[in-house]
Amino acid sequence: MKTKKIIIFFTLFFIPQLVSAGVISLTTTVSSDVIISKTGRIYVKLLNSGDEAAYDVKISLLTESFESIPINIGKLNPNEPIEKDFEISLVRTTYPGRYAAIVLTDYADANGYPFSSVSPTFIVYKNSTVSKVSGLIPEISLSGKESKKLTLSIRNLDEVDHDVNIKLMLPKEIKVTDGEKQISMQSKQEKSLDFEVSSLSAISGSTYVVIASTEYEDNGLHYSSFANGIIKIGTAITPQKDEEPEQRSIYAYIVLFISIIIVLIYVYPKYIKRGKKIGNNSK
């Protein structure tokens, strides 16, 4: 009888483990306006506020004028924040000013499915500057494998013209056609640029932050700013690994069905015998 109870308990306990799905919610906070001469440090804080651990976590600093070594963090448990810092150094002769940089965070779930996110920061080389060029990205939605235009609106609030370099920076799950552009903007002018974007391996129901940097140089100084936007993913795409949650649900129902059979096999005969005894006693 003890063996029967153990089998029933184990089966019923195992069901919620299969049915429930964990969540990874990773937040990357980056120190901004880091001032350097030739070298400096950028501090990064990572927090997983979900209920499932993130695996193979790695952060990389993406910038053209400065270099750093990517940091491998490994496993990041829920609600256990971790802080790291990049040691950055100047790699080419450049104007003093404020430069745009991106921290790319790579990680995976328990099944090895990869995810990524981008976070903006600024590196100030010698002197800080304030950009007169700003941008705005309206939110868009993507469904399946469709391509859609992501529009960047840019304004030059300066009294002089500028040649502006624009770079769209996306998580790896989103792809873009021609993500770098250069435009000439007259004083007090507003323009719109379109980027063709599509889902590469984005998960249905997810929301991705996208970032566009705008940079220009004037009178021996460098200026930069960011425009942030949101891409929401609608209908699920179907890469091979993305089928695993559905498979787990099927397995869960199978286990549930088997557990019911086990309960009937080990428990129902007991009540049949008890019924027979009661019937005999009543006679």
C-alpha positions as CSV (number, residue, x, y, z in Angstrom):
1,M,0.0,0.0,0.0
2,K,2.9,2.4,0.7
3,T,4.2,1.9,-2.8
4,K,0.8,2.7,-4.3
5,K,0.6,6.0,-2.3
6,I,4.1,7.0,-3.5
7,I,3.3,6.4,-7.1
8,I,0.1,8.4,-7.0
9,F,1.8,11.3,-5.1
10,F,4.8,11.4,-7.5
11,T,2.6,11.5,-10.6
12,L,0.3,14.2,-9.3
13,F,3.3,16.3,-8.1
14,F,5.0,16.0,-11.5
15,I,2.1,17.5,-13.4
16,P,2.5,21.2,-12.3
17,Q,6.2,21.1,-13.2
18,L,5.3,20.3,-16.8
19,V,2.3,22.6,-17.2
20,S,3.9,25.7,-15.6
21,A,6.1,27.8,-17.8
22,G,8.9,30.0,-16.4
23,V,9.5,33.6,-17.3
24,I,12.9,35.4,-17.7
25,S,12.6,39.2,-17.3
26,L,16.1,40.7,-17.7
27,T,16.8,44.4,-17.0
28,T,20.1,45.9,-17.9
29,T,21.0,49.3,-16.3
30,V,24.1,51.1,-17.6
31,S,25.9,54.1,-16.2
32,S,25.8,57.0,-18.6
33,D,28.0,59.9,-19.5
34,V,31.2,58.1,-18.5
35,I,34.0,60.6,-18.8
36,I,37.4,59.3,-20.1
37,S,40.6,60.6,-21.4
38,K,42.3,57.5,-22.7
39,T,40.7,54.8,-20.5
40,G,37.7,54.5,-18.2
41,R,35.0,52.2,-16.9
42,I,31.3,51.7,-17.6
43,Y,29.2,50.0,-14.9
44,V,26.4,47.6,-15.7
45,K,23.8,46.1,-13.4
46,L,21.7,43.1,-14.4
47,L,18.5,42.0,-12.7
48,N,16.4,39.0,-13.6
49,S,12.9,39.7,-12.1
50,G,11.3,36.6,-13.6
51,D,10.9,33.2,-12.0
52,E,13.3,31.3,-14.3
53,A,17.1,31.5,-14.4
54,A,18.8,33.0,-17.4
55,Y,21.7,31.0,-18.8
56,D,24.9,31.8,-20.7
57,V,24.5,35.6,-20.0
58,K,27.1,37.7,-21.7
59,I,27.3,41.5,-22.1
60,S,29.2,43.4,-24.8
61,L,29.9,47.1,-25.4
62,L,29.3,48.1,-29.0
63,T,31.0,51.3,-30.1
64,E,33.4,52.3,-32.9
65,S,35.8,54.7,-31.2
66,F,36.4,52.7,-28.0
67,E,37.1,49.1,-27.3
68,S,36.4,46.7,-24.4
69,I,36.3,42.9,-23.6
70,P,33.0,41.2,-23.5
71,I,32.0,39.9,-20.0
72,N,30.7,36.3,-19.6
73,I,28.4,36.1,-16.5
74,G,26.9,32.6,-17.0
75,K,23.8,31.8,-15.0
76,L,21.7,34.6,-13.5
77,N,19.1,33.5,-11.0
78,P,15.9,35.3,-10.4
79,N,16.1,38.3,-8.0
80,E,19.8,38.1,-7.6
81,P,21.2,41.3,-9.2
82,I,24.8,41.3,-10.3
83,E,27.1,44.3,-11.2
84,K,29.9,44.3,-13.7
85,D,32.1,46.9,-15.3
86,F,33.7,47.3,-18.7
87,E,37.2,48.7,-18.9
88,I,37.2,50.8,-22.0
89,S,40.0,52.5,-24.0
90,L,40.3,54.9,-26.9
91,V,41.3,53.0,-30.1
92,R,41.5,55.8,-32.7
93,T,42.0,59.6,-32.9
94,T,38.7,61.3,-32.4
95,Y,37.2,64.6,-31.5
96,P,36.3,65.5,-27.9
97,G,32.6,65.1,-27.2
98,R,29.7,62.8,-26.4
99,Y,29.6,59.4,-28.2
100,A,26.8,56.9,-28.4
101,A,27.4,53.3,-27.2
102,I,25.3,50.2,-26.8
103,V,25.4,47.4,-24.3
104,L,24.3,44.2,-25.9
105,T,23.0,41.5,-23.5
106,D,22.9,37.9,-24.7
107,Y,21.3,35.1,-22.7
108,A,19.3,31.8,-23.1
109,D,16.5,30.0,-21.4
110,A,16.8,26.5,-19.8
111,N,16.2,24.9,-23.3
112,G,19.1,26.9,-24.8
113,Y,16.8,29.2,-26.8
114,P,18.8,32.5,-27.3
115,F,17.5,36.0,-26.5
116,S,19.1,39.4,-26.6
117,S,18.5,43.1,-25.7
118,V,20.1,46.5,-26.3
119,S,20.7,49.3,-23.8
120,P,22.0,52.8,-24.6
121,T,24.8,54.7,-22.9
122,F,27.1,57.7,-23.6
123,I,30.9,57.9,-23.4
124,V,32.2,61.4,-22.9
125,Y,35.7,61.9,-24.3
126,K,37.4,64.9,-22.6
127,N,34.5,67.4,-23.1
128,S,30.7,66.9,-22.8
129,T,28.5,68.2,-25.6
130,V,24.7,68.6,-26.0
131,S,23.2,67.5,-29.3
132,K,20.8,69.7,-31.1
133,V,19.6,66.8,-33.2
134,S,16.9,64.5,-31.7
135,G,14.8,61.6,-33.0
136,L,11.6,59.8,-32.4
137,I,10.5,56.2,-33.2
138,P,6.8,55.3,-33.1
139,E,5.9,51.8,-31.9
140,I,5.2,49.1,-34.5
141,S,4.0,45.5,-34.5
142,L,5.3,42.6,-36.5
143,S,3.5,39.3,-37.3
144,G,5.1,36.1,-38.4
145,K,7.8,36.7,-41.1
146,E,6.3,40.0,-42.5
147,S,8.6,43.0,-43.2
148,K,7.5,46.4,-42.1
149,K,8.8,50.0,-42.2
150,L,10.1,51.4,-38.9
151,T,10.1,55.2,-39.2
152,L,12.6,57.5,-37.5
153,S,11.6,61.1,-37.3
154,I,14.6,63.5,-36.9
155,R,14.7,67.2,-36.0
156,N,17.6,69.6,-36.3
157,L,17.0,72.3,-33.7
158,D,20.4,74.0,-34.4
159,E,21.0,77.3,-36.1
160,V,23.4,75.6,-38.6
161,D,23.2,72.6,-41.0
162,H,24.5,69.2,-40.0
163,D,25.5,66.0,-41.7
164,V,24.1,63.3,-39.4
165,N,25.1,59.7,-39.2
166,I,22.3,57.4,-38.1
167,K,22.6,53.8,-36.9
168,L,19.7,51.5,-36.0
169,M,20.6,49.0,-33.3
170,L,18.4,46.0,-32.7
171,P,18.3,42.8,-30.6
172,K,19.5,39.8,-32.6
173,E,16.0,38.5,-33.0
174,I,15.1,41.5,-35.2
175,K,16.8,42.1,-38.6
176,V,17.0,45.3,-40.6
177,T,17.9,46.1,-44.2
178,D,20.5,48.9,-44.4
179,G,20.6,49.9,-40.7
180,E,23.1,52.7,-41.3
181,K,22.3,56.0,-43.1
182,Q,23.7,59.5,-43.5
183,I,21.6,62.5,-44.2
184,S,22.1,66.3,-44.5
185,M,19.8,68.4,-42.4
186,Q,19.3,72.1,-42.7
187,S,18.7,74.3,-39.7
188,K,15.3,73.8,-38.1
189,Q,14.5,71.0,-40.5
190,E,12.6,67.8,-39.8
191,K,13.0,64.6,-41.8
192,S,11.8,61.0,-41.7
193,L,13.8,57.9,-42.5
194,D,12.4,54.4,-43.1
195,F,14.1,51.1,-42.1
196,E,12.8,47.8,-43.3
197,V,12.6,45.4,-40.3
198,S,11.4,41.9,-39.8
199,S,11.4,39.2,-37.2
200,L,14.3,36.7,-37.4
201,S,13.7,34.6,-34.3
202,A,11.5,36.8,-32.1
203,I,9.0,35.2,-29.8
204,S,5.3,35.7,-30.1
205,G,3.9,38.1,-27.5
206,S,7.3,39.6,-26.8
207,T,8.2,43.3,-26.8
208,Y,11.7,44.5,-28.0
209,V,13.4,47.8,-27.4
210,V,15.1,49.3,-30.5
211,I,17.5,52.2,-30.5
212,A,18.7,54.6,-33.2
213,S,21.8,56.8,-32.6
214,T,22.2,60.1,-34.3
215,E,25.8,61.6,-34.4
216,Y,27.4,64.5,-36.1
217,E,30.5,66.7,-35.7
218,D,30.8,70.5,-35.6
219,N,33.7,72.8,-34.9
220,G,36.0,70.0,-33.7
221,L,33.5,68.5,-31.3
222,H,31.4,65.3,-31.5
223,Y,27.6,65.2,-30.7
224,S,25.2,62.3,-30.3
225,S,21.7,61.4,-29.1
226,F,19.4,58.4,-29.0
227,A,15.9,57.7,-30.2
228,N,14.2,54.7,-28.5
229,G,11.3,52.7,-29.9
230,I,9.3,49.5,-29.4
231,I,8.6,46.5,-31.6
232,K,5.8,44.2,-30.5
233,I,5.6,40.7,-31.9
234,G,2.2,39.3,-32.8
235,T,1.5,35.9,-34.4
236,A,4.0,33.3,-33.4
237,I,6.8,32.3,-35.8
238,T,7.7,28.7,-36.0
239,P,11.4,27.9,-35.6
240,Q,12.1,24.4,-34.5
241,K,13.0,25.3,-31.0
242,D,9.9,27.4,-30.6
243,E,7.8,24.2,-30.7
244,E,9.1,23.0,-27.4
245,P,6.6,24.8,-25.1
246,E,3.7,23.2,-27.1
247,Q,5.4,19.8,-26.8
248,R,5.7,20.3,-23.1
249,S,2.0,21.0,-22.9
250,I,1.2,17.8,-24.8
251,Y,3.4,15.8,-22.5
252,A,1.7,17.4,-19.5
253,Y,-1.7,16.2,-20.8
254,I,-0.3,12.7,-21.4
255,V,1.1,12.6,-17.8
256,L,-2.3,13.9,-16.5
257,F,-4.1,11.1,-18.4
258,I,-1.7,8.4,-17.1
259,S,-2.0,9.7,-13.6
260,I,-5.8,9.5,-13.7
261,I,-5.5,5.9,-14.9
262,I,-3.1,5.1,-12.1
263,V,-5.4,6.6,-9.5
264,L,-8.3,4.5,-10.9
265,I,-6.2,1.3,-10.9
266,Y,-4.9,1.7,-7.3
267,V,-7.7,3.6,-5.6
268,Y,-11.0,2.5,-7.3
269,P,-10.7,-1.2,-6.5
270,K,-10.3,-0.3,-2.9
271,Y,-13.7,1.4,-2.9
272,I,-15.3,-1.5,-4.8
273,K,-14.2,-4.0,-2.2
274,R,-15.4,-1.6,0.6
275,G,-18.8,-1.4,-1.2
276,K,-19.0,-5.2,-1.4
277,K,-18.3,-5.5,2.3
278,I,-21.0,-2.9,3.1
279,G,-23.4,-4.8,0.9
280,N,-22.7,-8.1,2.6
281,N,-23.0,-6.6,6.0
282,S,-26.4,-5.1,5.1
283,K,-27.6,-8.5,4.1
